[in-house]
Amino acid sequence: MRFATRAVHAGNEPDKATGAVAPPIFMASTFAQDGIGRPRGYEYSRSGNPTRERLERAVADLEGGKHGLAFSSGLGAITTVASLLKKGDHVLICNDVYGGTFRLFNKVFSSFGITFSRVDARDGDTLSKAIRRRTKMIWLESPTNPLMVVLDIRSIAKIAKENHLLLAVDNTFASPYIQNPLKLGASISLHSTTKYVSGHSDLIGGALAVSDEQLHEKLKFLQNAMGAVPSPFDCYLVLRGIRTLHLRMEQHSRNAQAIAEMLESSGRATEVYYPFLRSSPYHDLARKQMSLGGGMLSFRIRGGYKAASRFLESLRIFVLAESLGGVESLAEHPGRMTHSSLPREERERMGITDDLIRLSVGVEDPEDLLEDVKQALDSALS
Ligand SMILES: Cc1ncc(COP(=O)(O)O)c(C=O)c1O
């Protein structure tokens, strides 16, 4: 079956007991047993819950994996994956990784004796040379936040396989509609379902998809042992969002492409970062690896911080806010908002300077969004 049909139906079979077409939400924390040690399939909702299982089946299906696992946040999912590691193990993390992932390795797992280093994963040789004797995992994001760097997941998966390393790919920016890391050879595909997968900016959640049975067993053990599980109600909301993922991603991508092209031709942006722009250095790779460009783009505005702040404060439809992936358009200043926890020199070395603006383009009418961006550019640069 094709994606749209799976998005509507995966994990969404009518309820066996009642025929209800919308899945029931099993809020129970515990389940009656027929005798001592004779549960009917569920015992306690941290270990397993019927609503969460529906979501986990849907995530596995959409990512082309055998198993899905749901978490209370994207970082809960990342923490669980990182807990596969032991003292002395080393992780290679791509440059430009989400700040919360960096903070987790840098401030939390490093104190448990797990080391990590950042690497420019655009270059296979650089990546291969960075592998150490104790390296156990490569951690990627593609496209990256906020500069929309696209990494060659298939080639990196080959390197990971040759060196017996796990490859985890944070697929949050693309969504399972646009990119499927497991099909490109990754061991784990990860989502902050807070973003596109749920799509309505009304919950915090995370998910993993895997195909390897042993890896699934280990992660399932950790999911229960560490306890970062989502509430059944949030699982229901994510499932509800998934039903329209394909429709939303098509519109997000159409709108973002139109805005990226307008910004590029406006003469008011010194750089525009969107992987499906013909001028992007990642255009060919993105076209191979992703089915659409997605809803995220960044650009550098002429006029530095003053113009950037005026632009952001002049927007009427785009909301000035962190986060991304909801139906409503959002705009933010990475240097002073999402990436402000990075030291200034580090930020600037990465290219996150004061003229950089990030847009999460929603699913509103494209003409309204174009008009909004144009009028804010006029206000910023007048
Ligand atoms: C790419 C990416 N991965 C992971 C996360 C963390 O997800 P959550 O906020 O759901 O914990 C975020 C949050 O912004 C993100 O942007």
Ligand as a Chemical Component Dictionary entry (heavy atoms), coordinates in Angstrom:
data_LIG
# 
_chem_comp.id                   LIG 
_chem_comp.type                 NON-POLYMER 
_chem_comp.pdbx_formal_charge   0 
_chem_comp.three_letter_code    LIG 
# 
loop_
_chem_comp_atom.comp_id 
_chem_comp_atom.atom_id 
_chem_comp_atom.alt_atom_id 
_chem_comp_atom.type_symbol 
_chem_comp_atom.charge 
_chem_comp_atom.model_Cartn_x 
_chem_comp_atom.model_Cartn_y 
_chem_comp_atom.model_Cartn_z 
_chem_comp_atom.pdbx_ordinal 
LIG C1 C1 C 0 15.651 17.914 15.395 1  
LIG C2 C2 C 0 15.132 17.763 16.786 2  
LIG N1 N1 N 0 15.328 16.619 17.443 3  
LIG C3 C3 C 0 14.884 16.443 18.703 4  
LIG C4 C4 C 0 14.220 17.446 19.379 5  
LIG C5 C5 C 0 13.763 17.229 20.807 6  
LIG O1 O1 O 0 12.425 16.929 20.821 7  
LIG P1 P1 P 0 11.414 17.293 22.048 8  
LIG O2 O2 O 0 11.389 18.777 22.160 9  
LIG O3 O3 O 0 10.145 16.653 21.612 10 
LIG O4 O4 O 0 12.004 16.654 23.265 11 
LIG C6 C6 C 0 13.965 18.661 18.735 12 
LIG C7 C7 C 0 13.252 19.748 19.432 13 
LIG O5 O5 O 0 13.221 20.860 18.993 14 
LIG C8 C8 C 0 14.453 18.825 17.401 15 
LIG O6 O6 O 0 14.269 19.975 16.735 16 
# 
loop_
_chem_comp_bond.comp_id 
_chem_comp_bond.atom_id_1 
_chem_comp_bond.atom_id_2 
_chem_comp_bond.value_order 
_chem_comp_bond.pdbx_ordinal 
LIG C1 C2 SING 1  
LIG C2 N1 SING 2  
LIG C2 C8 DOUB 3  
LIG N1 C3 DOUB 4  
LIG C3 C4 SING 5  
LIG C4 C5 SING 6  
LIG C4 C6 DOUB 7  
LIG C5 O1 SING 8  
LIG O1 P1 SING 9  
LIG P1 O2 DOUB 10 
LIG P1 O3 SING 11 
LIG P1 O4 SING 12 
LIG C6 C7 SING 13 
LIG C6 C8 SING 14 
LIG C7 O5 DOUB 15 
LIG C8 O6 SING 16 
# 
